[in-house]
Amino acid sequence: MDFSFTDEQRSIAETFDAFCEKELSDAYVRWMDANVDFPPDELWQKLASLGLFGVTVPVEYGGLGLGLTTNMLAYEQICKRSMSVALAVGATIGFGARFLAELGSQEQKQAYLPALAEGRVRTAMALTEPAGGTDVLGSVSTVARDAGDHWVINGSKMFITGAHAADLVFTVCRTEQDAPRSKSLSTIIVPRPSAGMTMQAVEKISCHHCDSVEISYCDVTVPKENLIGSRGEAYGEIMTVLNPERVGVGMLGVGVIAAIYERCMRYVQERQAFGGPIARFQTLQHYLADMRVNLENSRNLTYKAAWLCETGRPYHVEATMAKLVAAEGARHAGTYGTEIFGGYGICDEYPVSMFARDAYQIQFSPISNEMSRNMLMQFQGLPKSWA
């Protein structure tokens, strides 16, 4: 059993680590969190120049054609500095690149993948609705009506990451009114802007420099060829996106744990109290030990799930585990990291407060921790425990 990375993978990780150390400093990330709702274009283009958006795009469409493991190695370096930036780029490399590469027609691939790989096309996925997210079959009420040579879309979506900055919004709609629910959904590419599509930011405590938005569709008309994948088959097809998303969210959690752990380790050795460094206190050592264990477990699960995915093995169980362990580890790190910093732990001057806030966003996204546990046991053969 070999847990090592290739020389090429290590080189990519080192390149992105050096880039992020320079371009995603604590001061700049703090500025973004206070002033912007999406990473600035200048930063986006710098990431594009490193090849980030083309890592998993097939070579024939201008990408590097590498696997999910290598993608996660680059992504991890961003996650350790800013979950908002990671979410913003993840919506393109995780949703757009995968939707197009796995489900797109030749025309769609040729039209969008080269531009995406160069950072010139941004994407979002609109699945969750005000009535719910995990209950896809029960909650999706956005309708796309077949109007001959085009679709007419009406409905609303909720908590859609980065849609306000996206060029393409992959929108899951109900297209088959008389079919079983599992055969009633289709995915349609909606360009932004489109007449009748409006967006409003959701005010939240987390990830301030990557907004989540509510989208309203009022008689939005798009060409029939904007259907991606097969009509009525989106419920099964979107798993090609949702399972890798869980791997990516696992890495978001890894990033939060690592960021807080590293800062806490430095702080306990610098902070003096009661005649010496607070690193000597057993309680704080226990907090840090738990963080370190959570970091190792979540990182191993996330990379295992990525490796299983890219080698064509089943990985839905490991992806769900990675999301669960990393999300709960991130929340633990946020809770106890702020305690280690004391009053400074809730001050915006110290990055630990931002990471603690951001950790809450992945407790329910893209699937709640409770539903993760339900599904894991269903995967093991126990009766379905919800519905």
Protein Blocks (a to p, Z undefined) as FASTA:
>chain_A
ZZbdcfklmmmmmmmmmmmmmmmgfklmmmmmmmpcbdcfklmmmmmmnommmmmgcfkl
opaopafklmmmmmmmmmmmomklmmmmmmmmmmmmmmmmmmmcfklmmmmmmmmmnopa
ccdddfbdfkbmklmmlmmmcdcddehjaccdedddehiehklmpfbdcddddfblkbcf
klmcccdddddddehiacdddddfehkllccdddddehiacdfklpgcjehilmmmmmmm
mmmmmmmmmmmmmmmmmmmmmmmmmmmmmpggehiafklpmklmmmmmmmmmmmmmmmmm
mmmmmmmmmnopafklmmmmmmmmmmmmmmmmmmmmmmmnmmmlmgfklmklmmmmmmmm
mmmbcbdfklmmmmmmmmnopacfeZZ
